[in-house]
Amino acid sequence: MRRILLATLLVTSAPAATFTLEQVLSAPFPSDLVAAPGGGKVAWLLNERGARNIWIAAAPGYQGVRLTAYKDDDGIDIGQLRWTPDAGAVIYVRGGDLEFLGRPDPNPAADPGGTEQAIWIAAPGAVPRKIAEGHSPAISPKGDRVAFLRGGQIWLAPVHASSGGSDTPALLYHARSAVVSAEIEWSPDGSRLVFVSDRVNHSFIAVMTSRPSR
């Protein structure tokens, strides 16, 4: 009985662990976990003291590796992570309002130069490269092209930088009285795209060729 009482006194008299508000606010916050095609790799977003970066891990150990190196707590969001079909890189969107797509880009740091919402690609050991301005990227089954939304219209851009060729995004679909508000999906053979087109009082599902109009 005495031993039990002594143990109880020791536990209750031990100083309580303390932590600061800064420690609470600076705790890393992971989100947006996405698996690579075929499995074996995962990517996720990690917010560390306000700096948002993409991390990846591969089987069998799944040791986390930082893929991007953004250092500032600038309030610029990252999301819409997509693996390329060969699982060699991650395409993502940085900037803009990812919660309410299509709204004006927020400028949380009051940058005089303004902000943008753009699609980027990052691969291990390489510096992230901007593909185009826009959001909602959809990578073709072959991994050579990415369809995306900009200003409510569908655009198309090459995934990989070409040597001597043109990397300029091309307008794929332009609806004068409608906007594309839903994510784009490729057909399995990569020849067509399906999307939802919103009109004033109705909407419809459309299927179109993936070749840019001339």
N, C-alpha and C positions, 0 to 999 in steps of 0.2 A: 504493500500500500504506500509506504514511504517513497519507494522508487518511482511509482506512478506519479505521486504528487510532485516529486523533484523534477521529473521530466516535463510535467505540465508547466511548472514555474519557469523552467529554462526556455520553453517554446514561447510562452506568452511574454517573457521579458526581453526576448531578442528584438533588436531594433528592426522596424519595418523597412523593407526596401523602398527607396524613393527614386523618382525619375522626374525629369524636368519637362516643361511644356515644349521646349525645343526638341527634345528626344522624341516626343510623341508626334510632333508635326513633321519631323525629318525621317520618320520610318519609311522604308521603301514600300511602294504600293504596286504590285503586279496586276496586269489585266490583259484582256484581248489575246488569250492563248489560242494558237492556231497550229494544227498539225500539217506537216508536209505531205504531198501526194505520195501514197504508198507507205506512209509511216516512217519511223526511224528518226525523225527530226521534229522539233517543235520550235515555235517562235512566240514571243510574248512582249508586251510593253511593260517597262519598269519605270516608275516615277521615283527618282531619288532626289530629295530636297528640291523638288520642282523641276528638275531636269529630266525630260522624257527621252528614253532610249529603247531601242529594240535589242533583245537578247535572244540567243538561240541555244539549243542543246541537241545533242545527237546520242543515239543508242550506242552502246549499252549503258554507259555510265550517266548520261544526261547531265553532264557538268555544264553549267551556264557560262556562255561566252558573250560578251558585249559585241553587238554588230555595228551599232552607230555610236558616235562620241559627241553628242550635244551636251554642253557643259552648263549652259545658263538656265536659270529659273526665269524664263521669258514669257511664260504663259502660252506658248505656242503648242498646240495639241498635235499628237501623232495618232494615227489609227488606220483602219481598213487594211490590215496586214494581209498580204497574199503571197504564198510561195509560188515560185516559178515551177512548171511541171517537172523539171529535173531536180528540184529541191536544191538548186545551187545558189539561189538568191531570194531575197524578200522584196516585194514591191509594197510600198506604203504611201499614205497621204500625210503630208505635214502642213499645218496651218489651216486657217479657215474655221468655220463652225461645223464640226463633225456631228454635232447633235441635231442641228437643224440645217440640213444641206440646202445650198442655194441662197442662203442669206449673205449679206455683206460680210467680208472677212473682218473679224475682230482684230483690234490692235492693242492688246493688253499692256504692252510696254511703251505705248505712245511713240513708236518709232517714226520719226519724221519721213523716212523713206517709204513708209507703208508696209503692208504685209501681203502675202499671197497664199493661195492654197494650191499646192503642187503635188504631183506624183513623182516619187523617187524610187530608185532601186539600189539595194545594198547587198554586197556579197562579201563573204569572209576575206579579209586581207586587202580589200579594195575600198577606195573612198566612195561614199554614196554619190550617185549621179542623178540629176534631175531629168525626168523624161518629158514632162509637160505640165502646164497649169491645168488643174481640174481635180476631180474626185471620182469615187466609185469605180476604181479600175477593175477590168475583167481581162484576164490573160488568156490568149488563145491556147487551144490544146497543144499546139506545137511549141508554144513559148516564145514565138518570134514577134508577136504583136500584142498590144494592149488597147482595148477599147475603153473609153472613159467618158464622163460627162463634164461639160463645161457650158455654162449659160443655158442649161436645159436641153442641150443638143449633144449628139453622140460624135465623138472624135476618135481617131485611130492614130496610133504612133508605134514605131518600132521599139521593141524592148531593148535591143542591144545597139550600141553606137556603131554606125557603119564607118568604113574607111573610104572616104571620097564620095559617099552617097548622101542623100538628104535624110536628115532626122526630123524634119519639120512635120508636126502633127497635121493630119488631113481631116477636114470635116466630112464625116461619113453620112450623117443624117441631119437635115435641117427642116424643122416643122415651123411654118410661119405663125400658126395660131395654136401651137401646142408646145408642151415641154415634156421631156422624159424625166420622170421623177423616181423611178424604181431602178434597182440594180439591173445590169445588163448580163445576159447569159449567152454563151457560145453554144452552137451545135457541136456534137461530138467530133465531126470532121473539120470544124473550123471554117466552114464555108458560109455560115449564116449567124445572125444575131437575133435574139428575141428580147423584147423590152416592152414596158408599159408606157403608152403615150397619153398624157392628160390633156383634155380639152376643158372648155369653160364649165360645162355641166355633165360631162361624161368622160370616159376613158376607154382605151382599147388595147389589146395585146397585138403587137406587130412583129412580123418576121421579115428580115431583110438580108440581102447579100452583104458580105463583109468587105466588098471591094469599094473603095472611095469613089464617089461620083465625080465625073469630070465636067 
